[in-house]
Amino acid sequence: MKSFKKLALTAMMTGVLAVTAACGAQGTEGNKEQEQAGEEVKQLQGEIKIDGSSTVFPIMEAVVEEYGMIQPNVKVPVGSSGTGGGFEAFIAGETELSNASRPIKDEEKAALEEKGIDYTEVKLAYDGLSVVVNKDNDWVESLTIEDLQKIWIEDGTTKKWSDINPNWPAEEIKLYSPGTDSGTFDYFDEVILDGKPIVEKATLSEDDNTLVQGVQGDKNAIGYFGYAYYAENKDTLKIVPIDGGNGPVEPTNETIESGEYAPLSRPLFTYVKNSAIKEQEEVYDFMKFLLENAAVLSEDVGYVQLPEEEYTKQLETLETLK
């Protein structure tokens, strides 16, 4: 998947990485600056394996890129198999961190308890699950929760736009949804589908870029995914304001943070194994870096930062786990 960093940040990274290559064992430019300020940066080694939500992926990818400038000898591969797939790997002991776009389920908690795995939930940012249509769609200006249910819930019929509004084209709606392993699917299922089956003809994928391209390529398409994927592609997609009962609201940083964009605003998480924090110095160091930089980097990739006190409180919790 492509990086969601801003162009300026990408340019900065390129320059710093070039310096890193030239400096070799002497460390990164960031390390040099800290050394000049009288601070020594202890160089760590190891591997921190992360998997899970494709929605959280852009945040974690950005954090890993920045962390690599400070600790180039710590390898941090990040997968995006979906929230459910991430928890499966977490339970199996294959990862230290598990990214999630929904809270952990009771059955996942029970499985971790059975394996004797203690963990801590870390909130990273807010997301506004974004409903989008093709840029050439000139009929949909907003949708209600009832409209979304008519579009997305399987009822044995071929869904047409004219079924939602008789003034709209009598053309079949092409649907693009995150896969069933996705926490985004789980959230949409909870607040929109209400546990009912999704349209059988819908194209499901754990790769949000596949969904973006599907909607971009079909005038009659509709899809949904995390806000960052809309923000990255806003020039080629049309956002749909959602009426949750108080009039249509478009997802923006302001409406997501305030909760006005309801019911599709939600927090994003990562889960970390407590034993990894205690036993692997690089995991503690990475988590500290993550919480110190999640606010800025979440905004960089298109999500909404938490209030500062939430990050501070979680940093305090991290210290107790160490």
Beta strands, then each sheet from edge to edge (+ up, - down):
strand 1: 46-47
strand 2: 50-52
strand 3: 74-75
strand 4: 97-100
strand 5: 119-128
strand 6: 130-134
strand 7: 143-144
strand 8: 174-178
strand 9: 203-205
strand 10: 221-225
strand 11: 237-239
strand 12: 242-243
strand 13: 248-249
strand 14: 265-273
sheet 1: 1+ 3+
sheet 2: 2+ 4+ 14- 5+
sheet 3: 9+ 8+ 10+ 6- 11+
sheet 4: 7+ 12+ 13-
end
